[in-house]
Amino acid sequence: MAARYCANWLTSYMKLVKETEPSKRFHLWTAITIIAAMLGRKCEIEFGPEIVHPNLYTILTGPPGSRKSVAIKYGTIILDKAMESQPGVTNVPDVITRQAFFQQLQAAERTDYWDGAPFVHSSLFVVASELVTFFQGKDIDQRLADLCALYDGKSTFEYKTKTSGAVYAINPSVWILGATTPNWIQVSMPQLAVGGGMTSRTIFVVSTKKGRHISYTKMPAFDKELTNHLVFDLTEIRKLIGRFHFDTTAKVAYDDWYENIYPNHNIKDPRLLTYAERLPSMIIKVAMVNSAAKGDSMVITELDLRQTIQFFNDIHITMPLAFGGHGMSRLSAQTNLVKELLRNRILISEAEILATLDMHISKYDLDQVKDTLLTSRFCRIELKNDQKYWFLSEAQIKQGVEVND
């Protein structure tokens, strides 16, 4: 393995994209997912009978204009250049049929050498800057079931076609880096919003607006030297193969987190409770990425672990926003519309709320939504000049700043 240019690939990547508009969290999780895909099925970590691979399903979620697709575009600039010189994963196009997807999975098969012995695997990276195009068609339920099965690390996978026989994949794994809006999940993809199998395996990274507002004329070009260093180092990360392991202090820190902190997690939204059950394995997957970003040791340190836990803590508080107003309450969608309006405006009169949302909510319904939001301390209401004004709570304003950091 050649010496790396970057002391930490993630830190260097964040420096490269600093003067762009997507939020920091969109950039960070794009970079994390790209490293994970380059590690592929050929990297793992073993705990007793459990084997964990670094496959991730990451969905950047935000309203139109939040620059989620731009974050993915910048990441794939580095990825595509790295794959030119050191092919490692197959990058699947946005639009693809179920049969073509499995043919791509089979075509991704390659042989690497683990301690001198051949290791056959199929590592497939789905980059879908518009997730709706990847999940189009009438077979959504089946495709989600396929992805759930592939996420769980089966050693072989068989797909029988009607005309071309069976498609086999040995040691298959799939990575997804996608982008979508809460509205699309709520309206067109409720399977992702009801706490089912795919939800439990997906990391939803939410930003409600752009991270920065920079004119194209003031946006500097990417530093060519740093870009080249990132490309080179990503090809070196791609060469890693074998088992990661925790050092002694990392084991102690993980045990403490799992036994004393994780049981009291703040993931309370019922749609995310199945995700919370898989959080420990996700922590391990991203800790592998964190280690690989810093060097070739394949050792996870206590610092790697604690940074990884913080990565997740930073996105958990806003993760429920990915599902928009999807819920069982009759007014869940309308409540979410009012919340989003308040988050964007901070202060707004009740008359303006009704005028803005007149196609979606009545005065009667708004009174019920008001009771809910006041009770939950989402906002406060004051009477000024015979008009009711809604104020976003200070806690929500602070959270909004954190969301888009």
Secondary structure as a PSIPRED ss2 file (coil, helix, strand):
# PSIPRED VFORMAT (PSIPRED V4.0)

   1 M C   1.000  0.000  0.000
   2 A C   1.000  0.000  0.000
   3 A C   1.000  0.000  0.000
   4 R C   1.000  0.000  0.000
   5 Y C   1.000  0.000  0.000
   6 C C   1.000  0.000  0.000
   7 A C   1.000  0.000  0.000
   8 N C   1.000  0.000  0.000
   9 W H   0.000  1.000  0.000
  10 L H   0.000  1.000  0.000
  11 T H   0.000  1.000  0.000
  12 S H   0.000  1.000  0.000
  13 Y H   0.000  1.000  0.000
  14 M H   0.000  1.000  0.000
  15 K H   0.000  1.000  0.000
  16 L H   0.000  1.000  0.000
  17 V C   1.000  0.000  0.000
  18 K C   1.000  0.000  0.000
  19 E C   1.000  0.000  0.000
  20 T C   1.000  0.000  0.000
  21 E C   1.000  0.000  0.000
  22 P C   1.000  0.000  0.000
  23 S C   1.000  0.000  0.000
  24 K H   0.000  1.000  0.000
  25 R H   0.000  1.000  0.000
  26 F H   0.000  1.000  0.000
  27 H H   0.000  1.000  0.000
  28 L H   0.000  1.000  0.000
  29 W H   0.000  1.000  0.000
  30 T H   0.000  1.000  0.000
  31 A H   0.000  1.000  0.000
  32 I H   0.000  1.000  0.000
  33 T H   0.000  1.000  0.000
  34 I H   0.000  1.000  0.000
  35 I H   0.000  1.000  0.000
  36 A H   0.000  1.000  0.000
  37 A H   0.000  1.000  0.000
  38 M H   0.000  1.000  0.000
  39 L H   0.000  1.000  0.000
  40 G C   1.000  0.000  0.000
  41 R C   1.000  0.000  0.000
  42 K C   1.000  0.000  0.000
  43 C E   0.000  0.000  1.000
  44 E E   0.000  0.000  1.000
  45 I E   0.000  0.000  1.000
  46 E E   0.000  0.000  1.000
  47 F E   0.000  0.000  1.000
  48 G C   1.000  0.000  0.000
  49 P C   1.000  0.000  0.000
  50 E E   0.000  0.000  1.000
  51 I E   0.000  0.000  1.000
  52 V E   0.000  0.000  1.000
  53 H C   1.000  0.000  0.000
  54 P C   1.000  0.000  0.000
  55 N C   1.000  0.000  0.000
  56 L C   1.000  0.000  0.000
  57 Y E   0.000  0.000  1.000
  58 T E   0.000  0.000  1.000
  59 I E   0.000  0.000  1.000
  60 L E   0.000  0.000  1.000
  61 T E   0.000  0.000  1.000
  62 G C   1.000  0.000  0.000
  63 P C   1.000  0.000  0.000
  64 P C   1.000  0.000  0.000
  65 G C   1.000  0.000  0.000
  66 S C   1.000  0.000  0.000
  67 R C   1.000  0.000  0.000
  68 K H   0.000  1.000  0.000
  69 S H   0.000  1.000  0.000
  70 V H   0.000  1.000  0.000
  71 A H   0.000  1.000  0.000
  72 I H   0.000  1.000  0.000
  73 K H   0.000  1.000  0.000
  74 Y H   0.000  1.000  0.000
  75 G H   0.000  1.000  0.000
  76 T H   0.000  1.000  0.000
  77 I H   0.000  1.000  0.000
  78 I H   0.000  1.000  0.000
  79 L H   0.000  1.000  0.000
  80 D H   0.000  1.000  0.000
  81 K H   0.000  1.000  0.000
  82 A H   0.000  1.000  0.000
  83 M H   0.000  1.000  0.000
  84 E H   0.000  1.000  0.000
  85 S H   0.000  1.000  0.000
  86 Q C   1.000  0.000  0.000
  87 P C   1.000  0.000  0.000
  88 G C   1.000  0.000  0.000
  89 V C   1.000  0.000  0.000
  90 T E   0.000  0.000  1.000
  91 N E   0.000  0.000  1.000
  92 V E   0.000  0.000  1.000
  93 P C   1.000  0.000  0.000
  94 D C   1.000  0.000  0.000
  95 V C   1.000  0.000  0.000
  96 I C   1.000  0.000  0.000
  97 T C   1.000  0.000  0.000
  98 R H   0.000  1.000  0.000
  99 Q H   0.000  1.000  0.000
 100 A H   0.000  1.000  0.000
 101 F H   0.000  1.000  0.000
 102 F H   0.000  1.000  0.000
 103 Q H   0.000  1.000  0.000
 104 Q H   0.000  1.000  0.000
 105 L H   0.000  1.000  0.000
 106 Q H   0.000  1.000  0.000
 107 A H   0.000  1.000  0.000
 108 A C   1.000  0.000  0.000
 109 E E   0.000  0.000  1.000
 110 R E   0.000  0.000  1.000
 111 T E   0.000  0.000  1.000
 112 D E   0.000  0.000  1.000
 113 Y E   0.000  0.000  1.000
 114 W E   0.000  0.000  1.000
 115 D C   1.000  0.000  0.000
 116 G C   1.000  0.000  0.000
 117 A E   0.000  0.000  1.000
 118 P E   0.000  0.000  1.000
 119 F E   0.000  0.000  1.000
 120 V E   0.000  0.000  1.000
 121 H E   0.000  0.000  1.000
 122 S E   0.000  0.000  1.000
 123 S E   0.000  0.000  1.000
 124 L E   0.000  0.000  1.000
 125 F E   0.000  0.000  1.000
 126 V E   0.000  0.000  1.000
 127 V E   0.000  0.000  1.000
 128 A E   0.000  0.000  1.000
 129 S C   1.000  0.000  0.000
 130 E C   1.000  0.000  0.000
 131 L H   0.000  1.000  0.000
 132 V H   0.000  1.000  0.000
 133 T H   0.000  1.000  0.000
 134 F H   0.000  1.000  0.000
 135 F C   1.000  0.000  0.000
 136 Q C   1.000  0.000  0.000
 137 G C   1.000  0.000  0.000
 138 K C   1.000  0.000  0.000
 139 D C   1.000  0.000  0.000
 140 I H   0.000  1.000  0.000
 141 D H   0.000  1.000  0.000
 142 Q H   0.000  1.000  0.000
 143 R H   0.000  1.000  0.000
 144 L H   0.000  1.000  0.000
 145 A H   0.000  1.000  0.000
 146 D H   0.000  1.000  0.000
 147 L H   0.000  1.000  0.000
 148 C H   0.000  1.000  0.000
 149 A H   0.000  1.000  0.000
 150 L H   0.000  1.000  0.000
 151 Y H   0.000  1.000  0.000
 152 D C   1.000  0.000  0.000
 153 G C   1.000  0.000  0.000
 154 K C   1.000  0.000  0.000
 155 S C   1.000  0.000  0.000
 156 T E   0.000  0.000  1.000
 157 F E   0.000  0.000  1.000
 158 E E   0.000  0.000  1.000
 159 Y E   0.000  0.000  1.000
 160 K E   0.000  0.000  1.000
 161 T C   1.000  0.000  0.000
 162 K C   1.000  0.000  0.000
 163 T C   1.000  0.000  0.000
 164 S C   1.000  0.000  0.000
 165 G C   1.000  0.000  0.000
 166 A E   0.000  0.000  1.000
 167 V E   0.000  0.000  1.000
 168 Y E   0.000  0.000  1.000
 169 A E   0.000  0.000  1.000
 170 I E   0.000  0.000  1.000
 171 N C   1.000  0.000  0.000
 172 P E   0.000  0.000  1.000
 173 S E   0.000  0.000  1.000
 174 V E   0.000  0.000  1.000
 175 W E   0.000  0.000  1.000
 176 I E   0.000  0.000  1.000
 177 L E   0.000  0.000  1.000
 178 G E   0.000  0.000  1.000
 179 A E   0.000  0.000  1.000
 180 T E   0.000  0.000  1.000
 181 T C   1.000  0.000  0.000
 182 P H   0.000  1.000  0.000
 183 N H   0.000  1.000  0.000
 184 W H   0.000  1.000  0.000
 185 I H   0.000  1.000  0.000
 186 Q H   0.000  1.000  0.000
 187 V H   0.000  1.000  0.000
 188 S H   0.000  1.000  0.000
 189 M C   1.000  0.000  0.000
 190 P H   0.000  1.000  0.000
 191 Q H   0.000  1.000  0.000
 192 L H   0.000  1.000  0.000
 193 A C   1.000  0.000  0.000
 194 V C   1.000  0.000  0.000
 195 G C   1.000  0.000  0.000
 196 G C   1.000  0.000  0.000
 197 G H   0.000  1.000  0.000
 198 M H   0.000  1.000  0.000
 199 T H   0.000  1.000  0.000
 200 S H   0.000  1.000  0.000
 201 R C   1.000  0.000  0.000
 202 T E   0.000  0.000  1.000
 203 I E   0.000  0.000  1.000
 204 F E   0.000  0.000  1.000
 205 V E   0.000  0.000  1.000
 206 V E   0.000  0.000  1.000
 207 S C   1.000  0.000  0.000
 208 T C   1.000  0.000  0.000
 209 K C   1.000  0.000  0.000
 210 K C   1.000  0.000  0.000
 211 G C   1.000  0.000  0.000
 212 R C   1.000  0.000  0.000
 213 H C   1.000  0.000  0.000
 214 I C   1.000  0.000  0.000
 215 S C   1.000  0.000  0.000
 216 Y H   0.000  1.000  0.000
 217 T H   0.000  1.000  0.000
 218 K H   0.000  1.000  0.000
 219 M C   1.000  0.000  0.000
 220 P C   1.000  0.000  0.000
 221 A C   1.000  0.000  0.000
 222 F C   1.000  0.000  0.000
 223 D C   1.000  0.000  0.000
 224 K H   0.000  1.000  0.000
 225 E H   0.000  1.000  0.000
 226 L H   0.000  1.000  0.000
 227 T H   0.000  1.000  0.000
 228 N H   0.000  1.000  0.000
 229 H H   0.000  1.000  0.000
 230 L H   0.000  1.000  0.000
 231 V H   0.000  1.000  0.000
 232 F H   0.000  1.000  0.000
 233 D H   0.000  1.000  0.000
 234 L H   0.000  1.000  0.000
 235 T H   0.000  1.000  0.000
 236 E H   0.000  1.000  0.000
 237 I H   0.000  1.000  0.000
 238 R H   0.000  1.000  0.000
 239 K C   1.000  0.000  0.000
 240 L C   1.000  0.000  0.000
 241 I C   1.000  0.000  0.000
 242 G E   0.000  0.000  1.000
 243 R E   0.000  0.000  1.000
 244 F E   0.000  0.000  1.000
 245 H E   0.000  0.000  1.000
 246 F E   0.000  0.000  1.000
 247 D C   1.000  0.000  0.000
 248 T H   0.000  1.000  0.000
 249 T H   0.000  1.000  0.000
 250 A H   0.000  1.000  0.000
 251 K H   0.000  1.000  0.000
 252 V H   0.000  1.000  0.000
 253 A H   0.000  1.000  0.000
 254 Y H   0.000  1.000  0.000
 255 D H   0.000  1.000  0.000
 256 D H   0.000  1.000  0.000
 257 W H   0.000  1.000  0.000
 258 Y H   0.000  1.000  0.000
 259 E H   0.000  1.000  0.000
 260 N H   0.000  1.000  0.000
 261 I H   0.000  1.000  0.000
 262 Y H   0.000  1.000  0.000
 263 P H   0.000  1.000  0.000
 264 N H   0.000  1.000  0.000
 265 H C   1.000  0.000  0.000
 266 N C   1.000  0.000  0.000
 267 I C   1.000  0.000  0.000
 268 K C   1.000  0.000  0.000
 269 D C   1.000  0.000  0.000
 270 P H   0.000  1.000  0.000
 271 R H   0.000  1.000  0.000
 272 L H   0.000  1.000  0.000
 273 L H   0.000  1.000  0.000
 274 T H   0.000  1.000  0.000
 275 Y H   0.000  1.000  0.000
 276 A H   0.000  1.000  0.000
 277 E H   0.000  1.000  0.000
 278 R H   0.000  1.000  0.000
 279 L H   0.000  1.000  0.000
 280 P H   0.000  1.000  0.000
 281 S H   0.000  1.000  0.000
 282 M H   0.000  1.000  0.000
 283 I H   0.000  1.000  0.000
 284 I H   0.000  1.000  0.000
 285 K H   0.000  1.000  0.000
 286 V H   0.000  1.000  0.000
 287 A H   0.000  1.000  0.000
 288 M H   0.000  1.000  0.000
 289 V H   0.000  1.000  0.000
 290 N H   0.000  1.000  0.000
 291 S H   0.000  1.000  0.000
 292 A H   0.000  1.000  0.000
 293 A H   0.000  1.000  0.000
 294 K H   0.000  1.000  0.000
 295 G C   1.000  0.000  0.000
 296 D C   1.000  0.000  0.000
 297 S C   1.000  0.000  0.000
 298 M C   1.000  0.000  0.000
 299 V E   0.000  0.000  1.000
 300 I E   0.000  0.000  1.000
 301 T C   1.000  0.000  0.000
 302 E H   0.000  1.000  0.000
 303 L H   0.000  1.000  0.000
 304 D H   0.000  1.000  0.000
 305 L H   0.000  1.000  0.000
 306 R H   0.000  1.000  0.000
 307 Q H   0.000  1.000  0.000
 308 T H   0.000  1.000  0.000
 309 I H   0.000  1.000  0.000
 310 Q H   0.000  1.000  0.000
 311 F H   0.000  1.000  0.000
 312 F H   0.000  1.000  0.000
 313 N H   0.000  1.000  0.000
 314 D H   0.000  1.000  0.000
 315 I H   0.000  1.000  0.000
 316 H H   0.000  1.000  0.000
 317 I C   1.000  0.000  0.000
 318 T C   1.000  0.000  0.000
 319 M H   0.000  1.000  0.000
 320 P H   0.000  1.000  0.000
 321 L H   0.000  1.000  0.000
 322 A H   0.000  1.000  0.000
 323 F H   0.000  1.000  0.000
 324 G C   1.000  0.000  0.000
 325 G C   1.000  0.000  0.000
 326 H C   1.000  0.000  0.000
 327 G C   1.000  0.000  0.000
 328 M C   1.000  0.000  0.000
 329 S C   1.000  0.000  0.000
 330 R C   1.000  0.000  0.000
 331 L C   1.000  0.000  0.000
 332 S H   0.000  1.000  0.000
 333 A H   0.000  1.000  0.000
 334 Q H   0.000  1.000  0.000
 335 T H   0.000  1.000  0.000
 336 N H   0.000  1.000  0.000
 337 L H   0.000  1.000  0.000
 338 V H   0.000  1.000  0.000
 339 K H   0.000  1.000  0.000
 340 E H   0.000  1.000  0.000
 341 L H   0.000  1.000  0.000
 342 L H   0.000  1.000  0.000
 343 R H   0.000  1.000  0.000
 344 N H   0.000  1.000  0.000
 345 R H   0.000  1.000  0.000
 346 I C   1.000  0.000  0.000
 347 L E   0.000  0.000  1.000
 348 I E   0.000  0.000  1.000
 349 S E   0.000  0.000  1.000
 350 E H   0.000  1.000  0.000
 351 A H   0.000  1.000  0.000
 352 E H   0.000  1.000  0.000
 353 I H   0.000  1.000  0.000
 354 L H   0.000  1.000  0.000
 355 A H   0.000  1.000  0.000
 356 T H   0.000  1.000  0.000
 357 L C   1.000  0.000  0.000
 358 D C   1.000  0.000  0.000
 359 M C   1.000  0.000  0.000
 360 H C   1.000  0.000  0.000
 361 I C   1.000  0.000  0.000
 362 S C   1.000  0.000  0.000
 363 K H   0.000  1.000  0.000
 364 Y H   0.000  1.000  0.000
 365 D H   0.000  1.000  0.000
 366 L H   0.000  1.000  0.000
 367 D H   0.000  1.000  0.000
 368 Q H   0.000  1.000  0.000
 369 V H   0.000  1.000  0.000
 370 K H   0.000  1.000  0.000
 371 D H   0.000  1.000  0.000
 372 T H   0.000  1.000  0.000
 373 L H   0.000  1.000  0.000
 374 L H   0.000  1.000  0.000
 375 T H   0.000  1.000  0.000
 376 S C   1.000  0.000  0.000
 377 R C   1.000  0.000  0.000
 378 F C   1.000  0.000  0.000
 379 C E   0.000  0.000  1.000
 380 R E   0.000  0.000  1.000
 381 I E   0.000  0.000  1.000
 382 E E   0.000  0.000  1.000
 383 L E   0.000  0.000  1.000
 384 K E   0.000  0.000  1.000
 385 N C   1.000  0.000  0.000
 386 D C   1.000  0.000  0.000
 387 Q E   0.000  0.000  1.000
 388 K E   0.000  0.000  1.000
 389 Y E   0.000  0.000  1.000
 390 W E   0.000  0.000  1.000
 391 F E   0.000  0.000  1.000
 392 L E   0.000  0.000  1.000
 393 S C   1.000  0.000  0.000
 394 E H   0.000  1.000  0.000
 395 A H   0.000  1.000  0.000
 396 Q H   0.000  1.000  0.000
 397 I H   0.000  1.000  0.000
 398 K H   0.000  1.000  0.000
 399 Q H   0.000  1.000  0.000
 400 G H   0.000  1.000  0.000
 401 V H   0.000  1.000  0.000
 402 E H   0.000  1.000  0.000
 403 V H   0.000  1.000  0.000
 404 N C   1.000  0.000  0.000
 405 D C   1.000  0.000  0.000
